[in-house]
């Protein structure tokens, strides 16, 4: 298997969201999780909480521990397997893999923003200077 095969498998049967669908999902209570690095967020800007209520920044290296409702290291927002999670990265590649990992943990409603923050910006949606709600 190649990384392209893995990526394709992670996206199979999953409805990935457009930027506008991500905004709508957040307004319906979805947890939007930005996994971009600090440097990427500094260059591209933070996702605006006024459009994405409750948007969080969680480092990709601890994502599963923070969102698994059975984990001792979970965040308070990780309330159960029915939680809708939208993972966001810079271009929509690592977010697809991360969402697949969350689904493997039982978060069946996990998906990602297709095209990442680059698609967000291309859609003309704003970013802000910060601060972000960073969860370590």
C-alpha positions in Angstrom: 0.0 0.0 0.0 1.2 3.5 -0.8 0.3 6.7 1.0 -2.0 7.5 -1.9 -3.8 4.2 -1.4 -4.1 5.0 2.3 -5.5 8.4 1.6 -8.0 7.1 -0.9 -9.1 4.4 1.7 -9.5 7.1 4.4 -11.9 9.0 2.2 -13.9 6.1 0.8 -17.6 6.5 1.7 -17.0 9.7 3.7 -18.8 13.0 2.9 -16.0 15.5 3.2 -17.2 19.1 3.8 -16.8 22.3 1.8 -15.9 25.5 3.7 -19.5 26.5 3.7 -20.7 23.1 4.9 -18.1 23.3 7.7 -19.5 26.6 8.8 -23.0 25.1 8.8 -21.9 22.0 10.7 -20.2 24.2 13.4 -23.4 26.2 13.8 -25.2 22.9 14.3 -22.8 21.9 17.1 -20.0 20.1 15.3 -16.6 20.4 16.9 -14.1 21.9 14.4 -10.5 20.9 15.1 -7.6 22.7 13.5 -4.5 20.4 13.4 -2.3 22.8 11.5 1.1 23.6 13.0 1.7 26.9 14.7 3.8 28.1 11.8 1.0 27.3 9.3 -1.6 29.1 11.5 0.7 32.1 11.7 1.0 32.2 7.9 -2.6 31.5 7.0 -4.4 32.9 10.1 -6.6 31.3 12.7 -10.1 30.0 11.9 -12.6 32.6 13.1 -14.7 31.6 16.1 -17.5 33.9 15.0 -18.0 31.6 12.0 -17.0 28.4 13.7 -18.2 28.5 17.3 -16.0 26.4 19.5 -13.2 25.8 17.0 -10.2 24.3 18.8 -6.6 23.8 17.9 -5.3 20.3 18.8 -1.8 19.1 17.7 -2.1 16.2 15.4 0.3 14.2 17.6 -2.3 14.1 20.4 -5.6 14.3 18.5 -6.8 10.7 19.2 -6.1 11.0 23.0 -7.9 14.3 23.2 -11.0 13.2 21.3 -11.5 9.6 22.4 -14.3 9.8 25.0 -12.7 6.7 26.8 -9.3 8.4 27.1 -8.1 9.7 30.4 -6.5 12.6 28.4 -9.7 13.6 26.6 -10.9 17.2 26.5 -14.3 18.1 28.0 -15.8 18.5 24.5 -15.2 14.8 23.8 -18.6 13.8 25.0 -19.3 10.6 23.2 -19.1 8.5 20.0 -21.9 10.6 18.4 -19.8 13.7 18.4 -19.6 15.3 15.0 -16.0 16.3 14.4 -14.6 18.2 11.4 -10.8 18.1 11.2 -9.0 20.9 9.4 -5.4 21.0 8.1 -3.6 23.1 5.5 -4.6 21.3 2.3 -7.0 18.5 3.3 -4.6 15.5 3.3 -3.5 14.9 6.9 -7.0 15.9 8.0 -8.5 13.0 6.0 -6.1 10.6 7.6 -6.8 12.1 11.1 -10.6 11.8 10.5 -10.2 8.1 9.5 -8.2 7.5 12.7 -11.0 9.1 14.7 -13.6 6.9 13.0 -11.5 3.9 13.8 -11.9 4.9 17.5 -15.6 4.9 17.1 -16.3 8.6 16.3 -18.2 7.5 13.2 -19.3 11.1 12.4 -15.7 12.4 12.0 -14.9 14.0 8.7 -12.7 16.8 7.3 -12.7 20.0 5.4 -11.9 19.1 1.8 -9.0 21.2 0.6 -8.2 22.4 4.1 -7.6 26.1 4.9 -6.4 26.7 1.4 -10.0 25.9 0.2 -11.3 28.1 3.0 -9.3 31.0 1.8 -10.1 30.3 -1.9 -13.8 30.5 -0.9 -13.2 34.0 0.3 -13.8 33.2 4.0 -11.8 35.1 6.6 -9.2 34.1 9.0 -8.2 36.1 12.1 -5.0 37.0 13.8 -5.9 35.1 17.0 -5.9 34.1 19.7 -6.8 30.5 19.1 -8.2 28.0 21.7 -5.2 25.7 21.7 -5.6 22.4 23.6 -2.4 20.6 24.5 
